[in-house]
Amino acid sequence: MSKQLLYKLAITSILWMVAIAYTNAQSLYWVGDGGSWNDASHWSATSGGSGGAGVPTTSNAAIFD
């Protein structure tokens, strides 16, 4: 394979990985008053929903509404 073809494949692969990571991001919503960030019962998958969705990681958007 030529260097140019390998370069194009590498760039295409990186773009696909970024696109996939972006589309898989999940928003988690804070529910309840006070509490610990690490308490999954304070995080919901929907705004105003019930807790238990898990604790946000670097791939999630943490929303306080």
DAGIHU-V533344 format. One record per residue. N is the residue number from 1. RES is the residue in three letters. PHI is phi in radians with two decimals (999 if undefined). PSI is psi in degrees with one decimal (NA if undefined). D_FIRST is the distance of its C-alpha to the first C-alpha in Angstrom with 1 decimal. Layout:
BEGIN
n->N res->RES phi->PHI psi->PSI d_first->D_FIRST
n->N res->RES phi->PHI psi->PSI d_first->D_FIRST
END
This chain:
BEGIN
n->1 res->MET phi->999 psi->145.9 d_first->0.0
n->2 res->SER phi->-1.41 psi->159.1 d_first->3.7
n->3 res->LYS phi->-1.09 psi->-36.3 d_first->6.6
n->4 res->GLN phi->-1.14 psi->-41.4 d_first->8.3
n->5 res->LEU phi->-1.16 psi->-42.7 d_first->6.6
n->6 res->LEU phi->-1.08 psi->-39.9 d_first->6.8
n->7 res->TYR phi->-1.08 psi->-45.7 d_first->10.2
n->8 res->LYS phi->-1.12 psi->-40.4 d_first->11.3
n->9 res->LEU phi->-1.13 psi->-40.3 d_first->10.7
n->10 res->ALA phi->-1.13 psi->-45.9 d_first->12.7
n->11 res->ILE phi->-1.10 psi->-44.0 d_first->15.3
n->12 res->THR phi->-1.08 psi->-42.4 d_first->15.8
n->13 res->SER phi->-1.09 psi->-43.6 d_first->16.3
n->14 res->ILE phi->-1.10 psi->-44.1 d_first->18.7
n->15 res->LEU phi->-1.09 psi->-40.3 d_first->20.6
n->16 res->TRP phi->-1.13 psi->-41.7 d_first->21.0
n->17 res->MET phi->-1.11 psi->-41.1 d_first->22.4
n->18 res->VAL phi->-1.13 psi->-43.3 d_first->24.8
n->19 res->ALA phi->-1.10 psi->-41.8 d_first->26.0
n->20 res->ILE phi->-1.17 psi->-43.7 d_first->26.6
n->21 res->ALA phi->-1.09 psi->-39.1 d_first->28.5
n->22 res->TYR phi->-1.17 psi->-40.5 d_first->30.5
n->23 res->THR phi->-1.33 psi->-18.9 d_first->31.6
n->24 res->ASN phi->-1.59 psi->-2.2 d_first->32.6
n->25 res->ALA phi->-1.15 psi->137.1 d_first->34.9
n->26 res->GLN phi->-2.04 psi->138.2 d_first->38.5
n->27 res->SER phi->-1.55 psi->136.3 d_first->41.7
n->28 res->LEU phi->-2.09 psi->139.0 d_first->44.5
n->29 res->TYR phi->-1.95 psi->133.5 d_first->48.0
n->30 res->TRP phi->-1.27 psi->131.4 d_first->50.7
n->31 res->VAL phi->-2.19 psi->148.3 d_first->53.9
n->32 res->GLY phi->1.60 psi->171.1 d_first->57.2
n->33 res->ASP phi->-1.44 psi->-110.8 d_first->58.9
n->34 res->GLY phi->-1.34 psi->174.8 d_first->58.3
n->35 res->GLY phi->2.58 psi->-178.6 d_first->56.3
n->36 res->SER phi->-1.60 psi->138.6 d_first->53.4
n->37 res->TRP phi->-0.96 psi->-36.5 d_first->49.8
n->38 res->ASN phi->-1.47 psi->7.7 d_first->48.7
n->39 res->ASP phi->-1.63 psi->108.8 d_first->51.1
n->40 res->ALA phi->-1.05 psi->-22.5 d_first->49.2
n->41 res->SER phi->-1.22 psi->-10.5 d_first->52.5
n->42 res->HIS phi->-1.69 psi->5.4 d_first->52.3
n->43 res->TRP phi->-2.12 psi->130.5 d_first->49.0
n->44 res->SER phi->-2.09 psi->151.9 d_first->48.8
n->45 res->ALA phi->-1.40 psi->-13.8 d_first->46.0
n->46 res->THR phi->-2.30 psi->152.9 d_first->48.2
n->47 res->SER phi->-1.13 psi->124.2 d_first->50.5
n->48 res->GLY phi->1.37 psi->3.5 d_first->53.9
n->49 res->GLY phi->-1.40 psi->-176.1 d_first->52.8
n->50 res->SER phi->-1.47 psi->152.4 d_first->53.7
n->51 res->GLY phi->-1.27 psi->179.1 d_first->52.1
n->52 res->GLY phi->1.86 psi->9.2 d_first->50.0
n->53 res->ALA phi->-1.40 psi->-6.9 d_first->46.5
n->54 res->GLY phi->1.87 psi->167.8 d_first->45.3
n->55 res->VAL phi->-1.58 psi->135.7 d_first->44.8
n->56 res->PRO phi->-1.08 psi->145.4 d_first->42.2
n->57 res->THR phi->-2.03 psi->-172.9 d_first->39.1
n->58 res->THR phi->-1.16 psi->-16.0 d_first->36.7
n->59 res->SER phi->-1.64 psi->2.8 d_first->35.0
n->60 res->ASN phi->-1.89 psi->158.7 d_first->38.4
n->61 res->ALA phi->-1.78 psi->121.5 d_first->40.6
n->62 res->ALA phi->-1.62 psi->120.4 d_first->44.1
n->63 res->ILE phi->-2.07 psi->130.6 d_first->46.7
n->64 res->PHE phi->-1.94 psi->106.7 d_first->50.4
n->65 res->ASP phi->-2.22 psi->NA d_first->52.5
END
